[in-house]
Amino acid sequence: MTIQSGDLVVVTYEDREFTAIVIDPNGLGEGEPSVGFGFRMAERHIGLAQPTLTKRVIQIAGGEAFETPAGKTFKVIQIHGADGNNYKVIEVADWVELSMDQWH
């Protein structure tokens, strides 16, 4: 089975399963996909409300970024999912850093 951009996959981390979306099938090396969470996925997995996340998206040269309350920015990627939905996605590694930021 070939993994493609937009495929929904299950990622296991510390004995928990998370639904993620493939950003780039070879993003971490040949056959090693980079994956991300869409805002609805993040709400379900890390507890930050989707409307709170959406209002923090800003326009930058070349696309969109998510700006944290501390002023850090993370690239937002638009992906059409294999399930027919459109997603605003941030890479999983960025979500880990983002979730540690101060939310006021």
Secondary structure, 3 states (H helix, E strand, C coil): CCCCCCCEEEEEECCEEEEEEEEECCCCCCCCCEEEEEHHHHHHHHCCCHHHHHCCEEEECCEEEEECCCCCEEEEEEEECCCCCEEEEEEHHHHHHHHCCCCC
